Amino acid sequence: MYNPFPFHDPKPVNKPELSKKAIESIVAGGTPNVAKKFVAALADKARKEGVIVAFDGYTSAKWDLMISLMSRECDLLGLELEAVDCNAATLKDGKEIDAIIDPMLIWDTKIDPTLLYGKVYHGGYEGLVDQAKAEAFKAALPAKKAPGKIVAVYGYGCLIKEFRGLYDVKCFFDLTPMNTMLRIRAGEYANLGKKHTGIINRTIRRCYYCDFENAVQLRKALFAEGAIDWYFLDNDRAKLQMMPFSTFSEICAQLVKYPFRAKPCYLEGVWGGTYMKKLRNLPQEMRNAAWVFDFIPMEVSVLIEAGSEKLDINYCSFVHKEGEKLMGARCVAKYKGYFPIRFNWDDSYHSTGNMSIQCHSGGSYNTEHYNEFGRQDESYYVVVTGHEAKTFIGFRDDADIPAFFKEIEAADTEHKPCDYMKYVSYEESKPGLQVMLPAGTIHSSGRNQVILEIGSLTIGSYTYKMYDYLRLDFDGKQRPIHTRLGEINVRQDRRTSVIHDPDSPEYIVQKPRLDAKGEGWEEYILGENPQMYISLRRLEFETRCEQDTKNEKFHVLTLVDGEKVRVRSIDHPERHYDMDFMDIVCVPADMGRYVIENLGKEPIRVHKTCLRDGFENDPA
């Protein structure tokens, strides 16, 4: 649920070695050319016996232009085209679907003033199918097939297992999360069962709790079973890209052999700063770049060079294809195929104020109330600071927490300011500070810094703003806060002395400790706690540093000090990625031994994140 700025960062291009056959099999050159080549590929079979083709896709995929252009090509070849709307033919009506989904969403604004939350629907497209209509569809469709004819069936869920055997050719239209969200916000998508788009935030919420989940789970199953013939990239409806599914499989199989970087999304925010905007030459019309989603699995894509084409592939699609080589078998088993860590930048440098005082909910709460997979943990690593920068974490030892609750409630209902400094503890920020934020920890990034935020598997965003300084949003409205959910989930026992105590289970502001060293390099543990399954580390060296995934765990590297480094495989030196300052790169678990080489003159500091030892036993 976010509002990405419509900027496509051209820099993070990955260049895996691809076969000539794979590159030549990619069809581009505009949607008219794709439609022409696609119809040509079907023409012989269509003339002899007819063809039934299915077009399914990720949420907001569009088939209308493709089908219209196919009709034109069929006319030129003397073929007939019939289009069949699978959703109209098989789904329950809108009121019936509303009756299934709406009760799973929170409608009480006292609990959820922004109406953000609900329970994830796990019934799949199958649970939204009208079985009587489905039986009629299955009986009628084969009769439409005839020599000289192409039948194009389209719609979300048309490739569910019940219908899959009806088709001769199966196609999936994929697109990036950013492009999906831009389409939704532009009014180009209506929720399943709806004829028209609705209030944007409600459409997005229903997408998250129903539509996205259905699409992700079906795509995952189709990929696992190899049940697709053609894979389409639908990021630009006028410039479709098409390839055999075998080509898509090769691209993913090659990419997972390399260190790679995801394509970020950039978001404005009322507390946003200016540092990342300048560093990455973002558009001048951006007000700021409060959040940079550099590597949040559900929000990013991977940009891949394939001959003369750039392919922008949904990151989760890549994860579906190469999960074990990317993450390791134990990780895939533990986290059900999800990539379990997320990374983003929070930029309040030279901003108007702090991030909101907030907390997040834990695993049992998320499972019970949201049907989610686990808890929302976070951590902050400070990279850039200005004057008087602070990182807020935990309550002060002398904090009167009931009084704090009263003050934030008065702020919410009576618009009275809260003296939050009386209650919330803070660290004086300086580059290199690492704090851990297990679920329930009250926290905030203060103004005038840039932090690397690293969190647990977060599919939704369960952020409960407890105090937001009576601040107005960009639309001039008071920013709502979640006092009730915050009070339920905040950990009152995490106070200044406890979070600094090495003997406490709540030790979350830790001092770096040396864990390993080699020729010219040292590795420090910055943060490990049994309540979190991630290990936060820093590599320090002048020229080079050797590392090893041992084919078990992926590593995520962030260049936090220094100009430029190269991350390359030791066994296959041609497989490498060059990182600039504040780039984030993933080293797949299957890579094994690799080296980080300094390409500049300054000493290097690389933040390294991996799953901590024993993560398999984590209760989350």
Secondary structure, 3 states (H helix, E strand, C coil): CCCCCCCCCCCCEECCCCCHHHHHHCECCCHHHHHHHHHHHHHHHHHHCCEEEEEEECCCCCCHHHHHHHHHHHHHHCCEEEEEEHHHHHECCHHHHHHHHHHHECCCCCCCCCCCCECCCCCCHHHHECHHHHHHHHHHHHHHCCCCEEEEEECCCCCCHHHHCCCCEEEEEECCHHHHHHHHHCCCCCCCCCCCCCCHHHHHHHHHHHHHHHHHHHHHHHHHHCCCCEEEECCCCCCCEEEEHHHHHHHHHHHCCCCECCECEEECCCCCCCHHHHHCCCCCCCCCCCEEEEECCCCCEEEEEECCEEEEEEHHHHHHHHHHHHHCHHHHHHCCCCCCEEEEEEECCCCCCCCCEEEECCHHHHHHHHCCCCCCCEEEEEEEECCCCEEEEEECCCCCHHHHHHHHHHHHHHCCCCCHHHCEEEEECCCCCEEEECCCCCEEECCCEEEEEEEECCCCCCEEEEECCCCECCCCCECCCCHHHHHHHCCCCCEHHHHCCCCCCCCCCCCCEEEEEECCEEEEEEECCCCCCEEEEEEEECCEEEEECCCCCCEEEEEEECCEEEEEECCCCCCEEEEECCCEEEECHHHCEEEEEECCCCCEEEEEEEECCCHHHCCC
